[in-house]
Amino acid sequence: MISPIEPKKILLISASRVSKDRLNSTPLFQSIQYIQDQVKLIMFPENLKGLPEIYNEHISHHLKENHDIIAFIHDDVSIEDSMFQKKMYQATQHKSIIGIAGTSEITIGKPALWHKMSLNEIYWSGAVAHPFQGGIRMTHFGTSPKDCIVLDGLFIAARLIDLLQNNIFFDTQFKFHHYDLDFCIQAHLKGLQISTWPIWMYHNSPGLASINDPAFRSSEKLFVQKYQKH
């Protein structure tokens, strides 16, 4: 009798600015308690490093631990899908990179936000729950699954081997903004398949970047300059 092959663990990487003793109060940590089987979470407290620096370290390191799937997720995201593991395995059988919100068409320019880079909402895809007027509202962008060019960085997962074989890493010049857009464009230019997937999550944030924040504007300038060269 041949024993069934055990699926390899999904690795979740998250960086947080909260202290170590408060990590268990984050939405991500609390939600992961219900889906621990075959999921490993690594969180970095009191983080001041750029997200790409942390993410890149684990793209290389964790192949040795036999993780098929690596996911990068914000600490204020709560995973609300009881089928999370099954959907992750299913999605990455067909696609190299998946997320829960994105667009299939972009124009490089300002403002450099994934949903503003698309000239028409018909290209949007996915759904994310957000806080709204003291409650919760599901923001529905469009049909999912859908092939995309860029994904929202609140959650991006990938087949680890595909990233390494194609030398796909996060660009460390983008610290906290535009790292997600750049990562997806790199992968798209190398022919990797990128898609949204209907995995239900709650983002404990309005989900809006402050486009007038100096850090955002500085990062946006670097991003636009990089891709205007193409």
N, C-alpha and C positions, 0 to 999 in steps of 0.2 A: 504494500500500500504506500502510495506517494503522499507525503504530508503536504498540505497547502503552503505556499510561499507566504511568509509573513511580510506585510507591507513595511517598507522602511519608514522611519519616523519623519514627520514634518517638523522642520525647524523654524521657529518663529523668533525673529530678532527685533528688539525694540529698545529705543533709548529714551530715557525720561530725565526730567530735571528735578524730580522729587527726590527726597532723601531715601536711603536704603530701607529705613524702618517704615517708610510710607508707601513702598512699592505695592504692598498688598491692598492698598486702597484705590489703586488705579483701575479704571474700567476694564482694561485688558487683563490684568492679573485676576480680577474677580471672575471674569467670564471664562477664563481658561480652565478654571477648576472643574467645569462641567464637561470638558472635552480633553482630559489629560491623556487618555489612551492614544498612543501613537503620535502624540504631539509633544514636542519639547520647546519650552519657552526660555529664552535668555534675555534678561532685561538689564540695562545699564543705568544705575541711579546717578543723580547729580551730574548728568552729562552736559559738558560744554563743548565737546568735540563736534565737528561737522558730521552729519549723518553718513555721508559717503565713506568717511574714514572708518567708521565702525562697521558698516555694511560690507565693505570690501574685505576686511579682515576675515569675516566669516564665510564669504563666498569661497575663499581659498582653503581655509582651515577645516571646514566641516565636511568636505568631500571624504576625508579620512575616516569620518564616523558613520559613513554609509547612509547619509541622508539623501534621499532622492529629490526632495522639495525644500527650498528655502523661501521664507516669506519675510518681508519687511513691513512692519505694522506700527502705527502710532500708539502711544500708551493710553490715549483717550478714546480708543476704539474698543467697543465691546462686541465680541463674536456671539451672535444670537441664533446661529444656525445649528440645529441638532444633527444635521447631515454634513457638517463641515468637512470632516475627514474624507468621507465618500466623494463629496463634490470636488475636493482638491485632487484626489487620485484620478477621478474621471476627467477633470479639466486638463490635467497635465499629461494625460495619455494622448491628447490631441494638439495641445498648444505648448509653446515653450515658456510663455509668460502670461500670467493672468492677473486681473484686478477686478474691482467691483464697479468702477465708473471710468469712462473714457470716451474718446472720440475717434472716428475713422477718417477724419480729414482735418488738416491743420494748415494754417498760414503763419509763418514766422513773423512776429511783430509784437507790438505792445497794445494792450496788456498781455503779458505772457502767462496766462492761466489756461489750463487745458480746455475749459469750456468757452473761453473767449478767443482761442486760436482757431476755432471752427467757425466758418462763415454762416453756417446754418444748423439749427438744432436737430435737423433730421439725421445728422451724423453722430449725435450723442448716444450713449448707451449706459445702461446700468441703473442701480438704485441704491441709495444710502439713507438711513434714518438719521434725523437731526433733532435737537431740541427746538421747540417752537411754542412760544407763548405759554410757558409753564408745562407743556406736554411734549409729545413726540410727533414729528411729521415725517412720513416717508417721502423723500425727494426722488421722483422717478424721472430719470433722464431719457430712457429709451430702451428698446428691445435688447435683451441679454439672453444668451451669449451673442457677441458680435465682434468680428475682427476689428481691431483698432490700431492706430499708430501710437497714441500716447494714453497713459492711464493716470489716474489720481494716485498720488503717493501715500495716501492714508493706508493703503494695503496693496502691495505688489508681491506676487509669488512667482517662482520660476523653477524649472527643472535645472538643478544645479549643474549637471554635466553639460547642458547646452550653453550655459554662461561661460564655463571654463573652456570648452572647445572652440568657442567663438571670441574668446578674450573680451567678454562683456563685463565691465566694472563700472561703478559709479565715478563720475568725474569729481575729484575732490575740490575743485575750485567753486563748486556749488555747495554751500554749507547746509542751509536749511530751506532753501527755495530752489526750484528748477532742477534739482537732482533727479526727480522722477521723470520729468519731460525729457531731459537729456538721456537718461538711461534707456528709455523706451525708443527714442529716435535712433540711438546707437544700434539697438537690437533690430529695429525695423530696417535700417540701412544694410544690415548684414543678413537679412532675409529670415529672421526668426519670426514665428507666428505669435502674435499678441492678441489677446481677446479679453473681453469682460466675461464674467460668469455670475450667475445669480446666487451669490452667497450673502446671507442676510447679516448685516452689521449695523451697529448704532454708533455714530460718531458724536461724542459728547462735546460738540463744538458747532458753531454756526456753519463751519466749513468754508469760510470766506477769508482769503488772504488780504492783508492790508496793502493795497497796491501803492499807497503813499508812504509806507514804512521805508526809511532809508536803506535798511538791509535788503528789502525786497527789490527796491529800485536798482541798487548796485548789482545784485545778482541777475536781475532782468537784463541789464545792459550787457553783462558778460555773455548771457545766453543768446541774446539777439545777435551780438557780434560774432559769436562762434558759428551760428548757422546761416548767417547772411553770406558767409564765405562759400557755402555749398551752391 
